[in-house]
Amino acid sequence: MNYENYETSDFGLLIYLSINFPVIEVEKHNPRRAKFTFEKTPELLEAIEGYWNETALISPYKYFSQMKKIKSRLYENA
């Protein structure tokens, strides 16, 4: 299936989504802001809804570990 893309610059949402969904593109507009792109699927949209409705469950360890990975990726070419 060919879906559109979903873009976000919300760091908390990015971390949560990237645990289960691959980031397909990172676009750095300036040193303080980046846009992350995911493939928009029904599963991704459901995860986004769970995040904003505060019904999503994730291990705090997984979340923190993913945050460190994302920060590394952001600053590796800074």
N, C-alpha and C positions, 0 to 999 in steps of 0.2 A: 504494500500500500504506500502511496505517496501522500504524505501529510505536509502541511505548511510548517513553518518554524515558530517557536515561541521564544521571545527574547525577554531577559530581565537584567536589571542592574541591582536588584535587591539582594544584598549579601546573605541574609538569613535564608531566604527562599532558595537562592543558588546552592547553598551548602546542603539543605534538605533534599532538593531535587537531584543533585549530583551524586548522592549516595546510591541511587537506583537507576538513574538515567544519564547517559553520556552527554557531556558538553560537546557540541559539534563545532563551535566556533567561539573564540574570545576576541572581542574588538575593543581595543583600548583607545578611547577618544582623547583622554588626557590622563596625566599621572594619578588623578584622584578618582577616576570613574572608568569602569569597564562594563561592556555589555556582553552577556553570555547567551548563547543560542542553544536551544534544545529542539529536537524533533517533536512537533506537536502531535501527540497521540491521545486517544481517550484516557489511557492510563496516566499520562502526564497531567492532563487537565483534572483528573480525579485527585491526584496527589496535591496539586495546587489548591484545589478547593479544600482538602483536608488541612493543609497548612494554614490557610486564612481562617477557616472555621474552628481552628484549634482542636481538631479531632485526630490529627496525625500523631502517630506514636513512633518514636525512634530512640534507640539507645543513646544516652548522653555521650558515651565513649565513642560511638560511631560518628556522632555529630561533631565532636571536638576533633577527632582524628581527621575527618574530612575537611574541617576548617583549616587545619594546618597544611594539608595537601593543596587546597585552593590558594592559600596565601603564598605558598612556595611557587606555584604556577604563575601567579600574578606578578611576583617580584623577581622571577628568574631572569627576565630580560629588561629590568627597570633601569 
